[in-house]
Every structure is written in C-alpha cells, then in structure tokens.
Amino acid sequence: MAWVRSEGFRSFVVSSTDGIIGTAGVLLGFAGAGASSGTLLIASISALVAGSVAGFCSKYAELAAERDAERAVIADEIEDLRDPADDLAALAARFEARGVQPTVAREVAEQLFAHDALDAELEFTHGIDEPTRAVEPLLGAAAGAAAIALGSALPLAILVVYPAAWEEWAVALAVILSLTVAGVLTSVTARTSVWRGLARTVGVGVLTMLATYLAGVLIF
C-alpha cells in the first residue's frame, strides 16, 4: 500500500480536510444564527460547490504558474547549451562538491552531456526529472476540487443519514468525526504521530466551529 504514503494521496487528504473545515464553518455559523434544517442543508451544499470551484481555480492557477516557470527554465537552458562549456564545468563542480573526485566528476559530466545535455542540466541543476505536461495542471486541479468536495460531503452525509440531527451539537459531532478520519489518514501518510495529527486537525476544526458559531450568535 505504498500509494497510501504517497505525496499525492497526502495532498488529497489535506485538501479534503480543508473541505471539512470550510463546511463546518458555514454550518456552525448558520446554526448559531438559528437557521432551520432546510437552510443548513442549502448552506452546506453551497459551501461544497463554492469550495470545490474555488479549490479547482486556485490549484490550477498555482500549478499552471509552476509549469510556466519550469518552461522558462527549460528555454533558458536550451539557450545556454548553445555553448555548453560553462554548464559542463558547473555540473562537474556539483559532483565534486558531493565528494566525487575531480577527474571522475568531469568524466561523468561529459558522459551525461554526451547522452542528453539538456536532460542532465534539468535534473542535476534544477531538479526537473521530467517536464510537466500541459494536462497536469488540469488533472491536479480536478483532484484538489474532488478532495474538497469529498471533505465537504462527509459531515453533510452524516447528517443526511440521520435527518433528525440537524442541531448544533450533532453538526459539531459530525464534523469532528469527519476530521478524526482525515487526521488519522494524514498522520499515516506522513508517518507522524496519530495523536499529534488528531490534535492539530480536530483542534483547528473545533476553533473554526467556535468562531463561526459565536459570529452567528452575536451578529444575528
């Protein structure tokens, strides 16, 4: 189950936690204002849709900007490699700095440049193993939006299963249960303490609910 500890899965879980906390804030804010169960349902669905769309747009903008920066680096390297002597010397120096003997470092750099100079420069100088494809920002944004939607749907699903529970305490309990699941998954993927992860995740959720609930009570 290596995928459970992958960076992609961890990012998915973190985004779903954002969805849970965002929906929790909306639900408790409306609950504090004395909203009916129907209003809470509409508010939670609105939070799900708005959060997912906003998450998609912000993630796409972030990933697209990263790809643009990467493409600029590649273009600069292509231009620099018209005269590769300086880049070759710099790459050999990088290997020397890591403890490789000068003659060996120079030989390795020359062999890498002979095979694919651009690939060698991108990987060892800029850490780019493989250029980002044009579709990847869209896929990453879609995954982020799906994670937020899933997180937003968790407390909503618990309440839909038990419709009579549209009360402040039940909403809070549904959110805490959802955050507990997300907190455990986050800790497992990051290989950190489960209890520490739960304390952070649930603590942030509880603070969010308290703040929005008080705002609903005081303002309305």
Secondary structure, 3 states (H helix, E strand, C coil): CHHHHCHHHHHHHHHHHHHHHHHHHHHHHHHHCCCCHHHHHHHHHHHHHHHHHHHHHHHHHHHHHHHHHHHHHHHHHHHHCCCCHHHHHHHHHHHHHCCCCHHHHHHHHHHHHHHHHHHHHHHHHHCCCCCCCCCHHHHHHHHHHHHHHHHHHHHHHHHHHCHHHCCHHHHHHHHHHHHHHHHHHHHHHHCCCHHHHHHHHHHHHHHHHHHHHHHHHHHC
